[in-house]
């Protein structure tokens, strides 16, 4: 049973977390509107509805705030992806489900806006780009690589370099869609088109990496 002190601490933690989200939401608005370089901590505080003093309690600098936004978006995206069951022997079906969840996550407005912010800051802040790569694309490739390696160990796939194969599959899934949405401002294709693109990616992948002989 919680003591009064423990209950008070839980309430404070919840309030602190809510305030932190409030700051991050305000920062996202300002970064999207003005870009990293033109954004100021004063504008972020105003958009978040907090004082500059409160802002600095949570984040020491604009760079730290921006990095936290990028990491948080990558984490949110990762939660929807790469729930890969090594015991599921229907390789095509697992890849199909992964591909569809991956491509839908890539074209979510919040993800697209984050990528645009990172690209906009990359020339002057390459460390932010590296952070995004490590927390996003590289982390996804690593997770898929682990699953592919398990499939290779079970004789269900024949792959010499699972990291390259993982990158190939994910790229095939999103390459036809992501750039038009990201750069051209085009609307995402309908779900049936996305499903078709993933199906073709799975087919190409399996032709390249299915083991010789009958499949179990």
C-alpha positions as CSV (number, residue, x, y, z in Angstrom):
1,X,0.0,0.0,0.0
2,X,1.4,3.4,-1.0
3,X,2.3,5.9,1.7
4,X,1.3,9.5,1.5
5,X,4.9,10.4,0.6
6,X,5.0,7.8,-2.2
7,X,1.6,9.0,-3.6
8,X,2.9,12.6,-3.5
9,X,6.0,11.5,-5.4
10,X,3.9,9.7,-8.0
11,X,1.8,12.8,-8.6
12,X,4.9,15.0,-8.9
13,X,6.5,12.6,-11.4
14,X,3.3,12.6,-13.5
15,X,3.1,16.4,-13.4
16,X,6.8,16.6,-14.3
17,X,6.3,14.3,-17.2
18,X,3.3,16.2,-18.5
19,X,5.3,19.5,-18.3
20,X,8.1,17.9,-20.2
21,X,5.8,16.8,-22.9
22,X,4.3,20.3,-23.0
23,X,7.8,21.8,-23.5
24,X,8.6,19.2,-26.3
25,X,5.2,20.0,-28.0
26,X,6.0,23.7,-28.0
27,X,9.5,23.1,-29.3
28,X,8.2,20.9,-32.2
29,X,5.9,23.8,-33.3
30,X,8.7,26.3,-33.3
31,X,11.3,24.1,-35.0
32,X,8.8,23.2,-37.7
33,X,7.8,26.8,-38.2
34,X,11.3,28.4,-38.2
35,X,13.9,25.6,-38.5
36,X,16.6,24.9,-35.9
37,X,18.8,27.9,-36.5
38,X,16.1,30.5,-36.4
39,X,14.3,29.0,-33.4
40,X,14.9,30.6,-30.0
41,X,14.4,29.3,-26.5
42,X,12.2,32.3,-25.8
43,X,9.9,31.4,-28.7
44,X,9.8,27.8,-27.5
45,X,8.9,28.8,-24.0
46,X,6.1,31.0,-25.4
47,X,4.8,28.2,-27.6
48,X,4.9,25.7,-24.7
49,X,3.2,28.1,-22.3
50,X,6.0,28.1,-19.8
51,X,8.6,30.6,-18.5
52,X,12.1,30.5,-19.8
53,X,13.2,29.6,-16.3
54,X,10.9,26.5,-16.4
55,X,12.2,25.6,-19.9
56,X,15.8,25.6,-18.7
57,X,14.8,23.3,-15.8
58,X,14.1,20.6,-18.3
59,X,16.6,21.4,-21.1
60,X,19.9,23.2,-20.8
61,X,20.0,24.2,-24.5
62,X,18.2,24.3,-27.8
63,X,20.5,21.5,-29.0
64,X,19.5,19.2,-26.2
65,X,15.8,20.0,-26.8
66,X,16.1,19.2,-30.5
67,X,18.0,16.0,-29.8
68,X,15.4,14.8,-27.4
69,X,12.6,15.5,-30.0
70,X,14.5,13.4,-32.5
71,X,15.1,10.5,-30.1
72,X,11.5,10.5,-28.9
73,X,10.2,10.3,-32.5
74,X,12.5,7.5,-33.3
75,X,11.4,5.6,-30.1
76,X,7.7,6.1,-31.0
77,X,8.3,4.8,-34.5
78,X,10.3,1.8,-33.2
79,X,7.5,0.8,-30.8
80,X,5.3,0.1,-33.9
81,X,8.0,-1.9,-35.7
82,X,10.2,-4.9,-35.5
83,X,8.1,-7.1,-33.2
84,X,9.6,-10.0,-34.9
85,X,8.8,-13.5,-33.7
86,X,11.8,-15.9,-34.2
87,X,9.4,-18.8,-33.7
88,X,7.2,-17.9,-36.5
89,X,8.3,-20.0,-39.5
90,X,6.2,-18.2,-42.1
91,X,9.0,-15.9,-43.2
92,X,7.0,-14.3,-46.0
93,X,4.2,-13.4,-43.6
94,X,6.5,-11.9,-41.0
95,X,8.2,-9.8,-43.6
96,X,4.9,-8.7,-45.1
97,X,3.6,-7.5,-41.8
98,X,6.9,-5.8,-40.9
99,X,7.0,-4.1,-44.3
100,X,3.5,-2.7,-44.1
101,X,3.9,-1.4,-40.5
102,X,7.3,0.0,-41.5
103,X,6.1,1.9,-44.5
104,X,3.0,3.3,-42.7
105,X,5.3,4.5,-39.9
106,X,7.6,6.2,-42.4
107,X,4.9,8.3,-43.9
108,X,3.2,9.3,-40.7
109,X,3.1,13.2,-40.5
110,X,5.0,13.3,-37.2
111,X,7.8,11.1,-38.7
112,X,8.0,13.1,-42.0
113,X,8.2,16.4,-40.1
114,X,11.0,15.0,-37.9
115,X,13.0,13.9,-40.9
116,X,12.5,17.3,-42.5
117,X,13.8,19.0,-39.3
118,X,16.8,16.8,-39.2
119,X,17.6,17.4,-42.9
120,X,17.2,21.2,-42.4
121,X,19.7,21.1,-39.5
122,X,22.2,18.5,-40.9
123,X,24.6,20.9,-42.6
124,X,25.3,22.9,-39.4
125,X,24.5,20.2,-36.9
126,X,25.7,16.8,-38.3
127,X,25.6,15.3,-34.8
128,X,21.8,15.6,-34.9
129,X,21.8,13.7,-38.2
130,X,24.0,11.0,-36.7
131,X,21.7,10.8,-33.6
132,X,18.8,10.3,-35.9
133,X,20.6,7.6,-37.9
134,X,21.6,5.7,-34.8
135,X,18.2,5.9,-33.1
136,X,16.2,5.3,-36.3
137,X,17.4,3.6,-39.5
138,X,20.5,1.9,-38.0
139,X,18.6,0.6,-35.0
140,X,15.9,-0.8,-37.3
141,X,18.4,-2.5,-39.5
142,X,20.1,-4.0,-36.4
143,X,16.8,-5.4,-35.1
144,X,15.9,-6.9,-38.4
145,X,19.4,-8.3,-38.8
146,X,19.1,-10.2,-35.6
147,X,15.8,-11.8,-36.8
148,X,17.3,-12.6,-40.2
149,X,20.3,-14.3,-38.5
150,X,17.9,-16.5,-36.5
151,X,16.2,-17.5,-39.7
152,X,19.5,-18.3,-41.3
153,X,20.5,-20.4,-38.3
154,X,17.2,-22.4,-38.7
155,X,17.9,-22.9,-42.5
156,X,14.9,-20.8,-43.5
157,X,17.0,-18.2,-45.3
158,X,20.3,-18.2,-47.0
159,X,22.1,-14.9,-46.4
160,X,25.8,-14.1,-46.2
161,X,25.4,-10.5,-44.9
162,X,22.2,-10.1,-42.8
163,X,22.9,-6.4,-42.2
164,X,23.0,-5.6,-45.9
165,X,19.9,-7.8,-46.5
166,X,18.0,-6.0,-43.8
167,X,18.8,-2.6,-45.3
168,X,17.9,-3.9,-48.7
169,X,14.4,-5.1,-47.6
170,X,13.6,-1.9,-45.7
171,X,14.7,0.3,-48.6
172,X,12.7,-1.7,-51.1
173,X,9.6,-1.1,-48.9
174,X,9.8,2.6,-48.6
175,X,11.9,3.9,-51.5
176,X,9.0,4.3,-54.0
177,X,6.9,6.2,-51.4
178,X,9.1,8.1,-48.9
179,X,10.8,10.6,-51.2
180,X,7.7,11.9,-53.0
181,X,6.0,12.4,-49.6
182,X,9.1,13.9,-47.9
183,X,10.4,16.1,-50.7
184,X,7.5,16.5,-53.1
185,X,4.8,17.0,-50.5
186,X,2.7,14.3,-52.2
187,X,-0.1,12.5,-50.4
188,X,0.7,9.0,-49.4
189,X,-0.6,6.3,-51.7
190,X,-3.7,4.3,-50.7
191,X,-3.3,1.3,-48.4
192,X,-3.8,-1.2,-51.3
193,X,-0.9,0.4,-53.2
194,X,1.3,0.3,-50.1
195,X,0.4,-3.4,-49.6
196,X,1.3,-4.1,-53.3
197,X,4.7,-2.4,-52.9
198,X,5.5,-4.4,-49.8
199,X,4.4,-7.6,-51.5
200,X,6.8,-7.0,-54.4
201,X,9.6,-6.2,-51.9
202,X,8.9,-9.6,-50.1
203,X,8.9,-11.4,-53.5
204,X,12.3,-9.9,-54.6
205,X,13.8,-10.5,-51.1
206,X,12.7,-14.2,-51.1
207,X,14.0,-14.8,-54.6
208,X,17.4,-13.5,-53.5
209,X,17.6,-15.2,-50.1
210,X,15.4,-18.2,-49.9
211,X,17.4,-21.4,-49.4
212,X,17.7,-23.8,-52.3
213,X,15.4,-26.7,-52.4
214,X,11.9,-27.2,-50.8
215,X,10.9,-24.9,-47.9
216,X,9.6,-26.1,-44.7
